């Protein structure tokens, strides 16, 4: 399942690369990932959420699972960032950990494939995942947890660097987006995808002002249970 990545990895076709990156630049990406096993964790609902997000102005979508990527690609005309989440017994890495996941996402039509790019114990080296993405002619996104991960991924040649895992690799999870990380990477990484704990439009504005190339919002838009819980708790 996890055979070595090909030695020769062709680049993304320049016209495809330019079109996808131009579509995302300065725009909102919506992550349509319902609460696992929740009432909205259904293929048809994910497709509906994706269509609603596009109708509201989302320039791209982040979708989990190859089967759902294929269904969403058939329903919308915007780029899709594809991931696969796995709970592994021997690694804390959850986002697209296997080469087989890259292959499945590419076959499903993902325009961008995102992988965990943290420096943690993992079944497949980050370099091999990147080579596999390139061999499929897809753009590559690195989900980083901090400055070191982000800069290492940029040096490897990832097209997009996400702050996706900042605050999620140990210790208490912060409540606010990591705008400081965005600012630290600005000017050193050309395409920073701000992601993680964006609850309000003002958070998006702050990220853009700090140098974010694009912003992904998930829970605040598509996880109805969690948004409702915050309002319910505010009732006291």
N, C-alpha and C positions, 0 to 999 in steps of 0.2 A: 504493500500500500504506500509505503514511504520510500520508494526507490530514489536514488540520487537524482538531483535535477539535471537537465541536459547541459552538456558543456558549452554548447553554442546557443545563445539566447538572443534572438532578433529583437530589435527595438520596435516600439509601437510605431505604426505607420504615422508619419508626420502630420497628415491631414486629420487623422482620427484624434491624435494627441492634442492638436491645436483646438479642435472643435470641442472636445470634452473639457479641457482646461478653461477655454474661453467661456463655456456655459456656466462653470462653477465660480469663476473669479468674481469676488465681491458680492456673492449671492448666498442665500440661505439653503442649507441642506436639511431635510427632515428625516430623522431616523424613525422608521415604522417598525418597532419591535415591541409588541405587546408584552405584558407581564406573563411570564411562562406559566402555562396551565391556567391562566385567568380566563374570564369569559370572552375576552377579545382575541384570544390566541387561536385564531382560525384563519385559514388561507384567504377566504373570501373577504373577511374583515380587513386583513392586511392590505389586500388589493384596494379595498374601498378607502382605507386610510391614505394609501399612496395617492390615489386619484384626488382625494380631498385636499391633500397637502399641495399637490401641483396646482389645483384650482385656486388655492390661496396664495400662490406665488413661489412655492419651492422650486428651486432650479435643478435640484437633484435629490435622490433618495438614498438612504442607507438601509439595506435590507439584510436580514439574517436568514441563512439557509438557501441552498442552491435551488430547491424546488420553488420556494417563494420568490427568489430572484427571477426565475423564468416566468412565473405568473405575473409579476409586476411589470417586467419588461414587455409583456404582451399587451399590457393595459395602458401604458404611459409612453410619452415621447421624450422623456428627460433621462440624463445619465443615471445609472444605478451603481452605488458603491456596495459591493457584496462582501459579506463575511460569513463564516461558519463558527458557531460557538460550541465548544466541547468542554466537559468537565473531566479532566484527566487525573488518573490516580497518581501519576509520577511527575506531574508538572503543574505549576500554577497558571501556565499559559492557557488561555481560553479562546482567543480570537484567531481563527484560521491557523491551527497549529500544524496541520499535515499538508504534504504535497498533494495528496488526493483531494483535499478541500479546495486547493487552488484550481485543480483540473475541473472539479465539479462546478465551481463558480464561473469559470471561463466558458464551459459548455452551456451553462444556463444563460449566458449573455451579459454578465457583469461587465460594465465599462471600466470600473476601477475595482481592484481587489485589495482589501485592507488586511494587514496581519499585525499581531502583537510583535513589537520590535524592542521589547524590554530585554535587559541583560539578565535573564533568569533561566533556570534549568528548563530545557525545552526539548521536544522530540526531534525537531529539525532546525538547523541553524538559520538565522535570519537571511543570510546570504543565499542559501539554497531556495528559500521561499521566494526571494526576489528574482532569482534566475528562472524559477518556474513561472512566475507571473510574466516575465519578459518573453519566455518561450511561447506563451499563449497570446502574445500581442496585446496585453492589457496594461493599463496604467497601474502603478503600485503606490499604495498608501501605507505609511508606517504609523501604527498607534503607539505613541511614546508615553512614558511616565514622567520624564523630566528632561532637563537640558542635555545631559550626557547621552541618553537614548536618542533624543531627537537629532543631535548633531552627528552621532554615529550613523544613523539611518540616512541622513542627508549625504554624508560622505560616501555611503554605499551606492547612492543614486536613486533613492526613492523619489517619486514625483511629488508627493504630497506628504507633509509631516503633520500628524494629528496630536493634539494634547489629550487625547481620549482617555488615557490611563493615569493621568495625573491625579493623585489622591486615592488610587485604587490598588496600590501594590503593597500595602501594609499600614497599620495604624488606623486612627479614626479618619473617616471620610469627611473632608471639609464640606461646608454648606454652599460655598460660592465657587464660581469658575476660577481657574488659575490664570488670571490676567497677567500676573507677574511673569509666568513662564512665557506667555505670548510676547510680552515686551522684551524679555531676555533673548528670544530667538529672532525677533524682528531685525531685519537687515542682514542676518546671517543665513536665514532659510527663506527662500523666495515664496514658498506656498505653505503657509501655516493654516491648518484646519483646526479652528478652535472648537473644542467639544468637551462636554462634561459639566453638568450642573447649571446649564443656562435656563433659568426659571423665568426671566423677565426680558422684555425687549431692551430695557436699559443695559442688561448684561451683554447683549449682542452689540450695542453701540460702544460699550467700553472695550470689548474685544477688538472691534474694528479700529478704534482709536489707538489701541496698543499695537496694531500691526497685523491682525489676523487677515489672511487672504480670503477666507470664507468661514462660515460658522455652521456647525451642525447642532440642531436642537432635537431632542427626542422626547423624554419624559413629559416635559411641560406641554407638549402638543398631542402625543399619541398614547400616553399611559393614563387612561382616565381614572383608574383606581387610585393611583398615587397622587394625582392632582386633587381629586375629590377628598382624599384623606387629609391633605394640608388645609383645605378649606374647612373640613369638619372639625379638625383640631383647633382651628382659629376661633371656632364658636365657643370654646371653653367648656 
